[in-house]
Amino acid sequence: MKLSGSYRFDVPRGQLWDALMDPGTVESCIPGVRQFKTIAPDVYEIELRVGVGAVSGSYRGTLAISDKRERESYRMTVEGKGARTTISGTGTMKLVDAGEATDLLYEGEGRVTGMLARVGQRLMSGVAKTQIDRFLDCLGSRAAGSAPSDGAA
């Protein structure tokens, strides 16, 4: 499953970057998060409750951030298991100045195998898009409420 999109935030790029790099902000914005624990720099152990159609369950795994280009872009890798399902994916986030606002461009690819894939295959991309939108809406609210970052955006 491939996903891509963009979202405009009414904050400077540096302020949005700071929100994306703050584990507390990210944890508060991930739909269904039950646990979000730092286990190494830029590596987190996560537990989520996810439902697709009639199938729902808890999934445990890791989220890792790599290839960071300060206030510009990073790569995210997610791996998890649960409810007889395995989930993995990679994606990139890129921040682009848009006047006084910032555009976040994302693209990625996810793979789901097992029970969730068999039962919810037709619904997965729609659910994933909804979850991404919920995360980005929350991130926008949190970033707008945070203090401006130091330095130029």
N, C-alpha and C positions, 0 to 999 in steps of 0.2 A: 504494500500500500504506500503510495507516494502522496505527500502533502506539501503544499506551498501556499504562501500568502504574504500579505503585508498588513501593517497596522500603523496608524499615525498616533503619536503621543504628543500632547501639547506641553512638552518639557524639553529642555536642551539635552543634547546627546549625552553629555557627562552625567547628568542627573538620572537619565534612564539607565545608563551603564551601571551606576552605583546601585540602583534598585535591583538590577538583574544579578549583580554579584553579591547581594546581601542574602545569606541563607534564610534569615527570618522572613524577609519579604517574599522570597520564592516559596517557602513552606506555606505561608499564609494564603498564597494564591493558587496553589495546585488543588484542583477539585478532587475531593475524596481522599486527601492525604491523611494518614493516621500516624505516620512517623517520618521524620526527616532529620537524620543525624549525620553530622560530619564525621567521616572516618579517616580522612586524609585531606590535604589541601585540594580543594575543588572536586572532591569525591564524597558522595553522600549515600547512606543507606536509606532506602525509602520503603514505605509500605502504603499502598493505595487500596481503596475499595472502589471497584469499577463495575458498572453494569452495562451490558449491551443486550437490549431486548429483555428476554426472560432469563438471561444468564448473567449472574453477578458473582463476584468473589473478591477476596483479598489477594493482592499480589505483592511480593517482597522482591527487592532487587537493589540495583545501584544506578546512580545517575552520576556521570563524570563529565566535567568541563575540560576541554583541551584546546590547543591551538589558539589561545587567546591573543588577540591583537587589541591592546588597551583601547577602550571606548569605540571600538570599530566592529569586531566580530569574534565569534568563538564557535567551537564545535561541541555538540552534546551527544553523549552516548548513553543509552538506557538499556538495561537488561533486567529481566525479572521472571519470576515463576510463581505459579499458584493456581488453584482450582483446575488442575490438570491442563494447564495452559502455559506456554512459554512466550514471552514478549521480548523483542529486541528492536533497537532502532538507533539511527544516527541522524543528526540534523545540524544545520548551521543557522546561526542568527547573525544578521548584519545590521548595523545601525547607520543610517544615512541622514545627514542634516537636511531639513526641509524648512528653511527659513528659521523661525524661532521654535519650530517643532522638530520632531525626529521621526523618521520612518523606520520601522523594524521590518526587515524582510526575512522570511524564514523558508527553508525547504528541508525536507527530510524524507526518509524512507523507513517504514516500520514493517516488522514481520511478526505475525501472530500464528502460533501453531497450537494444536490441541483442541480442547472442548470449545473454547471461545471462538476459535476460527471456524469450526464446523457449524456451530449454531448461529453465530452472529455475523457471518461474513458479509452479508448484504448491508448490514447496518453499521459496520465498523467505521468506515470513512466519515459518515455523517456524525457519529458519536465523537470521533477524534476531533473533527472540526469544531463541534460545539464545546468540547473540553478546552481546546486551544483558545477559542474566543473568550470563554469564561476566565481563563488564566490571564489573557492579555487585558481584558477589561479591569480585572482586579489590579494587575500590575500598573496600569495607567493611573488608577486611583491612588495607589501607594506611592508611585513615583511623583505624582503631583503634590502629595503631602509631605514629601521629604525635602530637606534643605538643599539648596543649590550646591553642586559639587565644587571643589576647589579646582582652579586651573581652567583652561579653555576647553570647550567642548569640541 
